[in-house]
Amino acid sequence: MSLLLFALLALAASTTATPTIYDIVNQFGFPSGIVPDSVASYSTAPSDGDSYTFAIYLKKPCYVKYDYLVHFDTEITGKITYGKITDLKGLQAQSFWFWLNIDEIKVDGSSLQFTLGLVTVKSDISLFVEIPTCKDKALADCDKPSKLISRKLPRNAGVIEQVIME
């Protein structure tokens, strides 16, 4: 009898658990890895129709290296509907020596499409499956080479890079 009671209590506790921010982004069609691992808290509120406003609070500002180096402020806000995040604040991507605000993210088939002002960049959705670790800028820069949003290296850049590395 006590085993049955324990099982019922465990089931009740598991069904009333608050979803994580990763559960929320998954429900809206996004992979978990668009949010780093240092989430302190989050809030959501119904907006209009099927959209919700959200605020994600990180323990500290940090950087994540995807295809591009991305800076996360301590507060990230926006409006989410299925497959689309708009009115985004608190995210920037590096372009040359300056940072561009990421204004919108859309799911586009097997890609995520990022809008940075007038620039649109696509990245394979597989880069965002794993929840990334938030890092200080110096550590994030060392992770792996990143693409520049505004410019692509010439074809022979790999040879130049190899010569420099030797």
Buried (B, 14 or more C-beta within 10 A) or exposed (E): EEEEEEEEEEEEEEEEEEEBBBEBBEEBEBBBBBBBBBBEEBEBEEBEEEBBBBBBBBEEBBBBBBBBBBBBBBEBBBBBBEEBBBBBEBBBBBBEEEBBBBBBBBBEEEBBBBBBEEEEBBBEBEBBEEBBEBBEEEEBBEBEEBBEBEEEEEEEEEEEEEEEEE
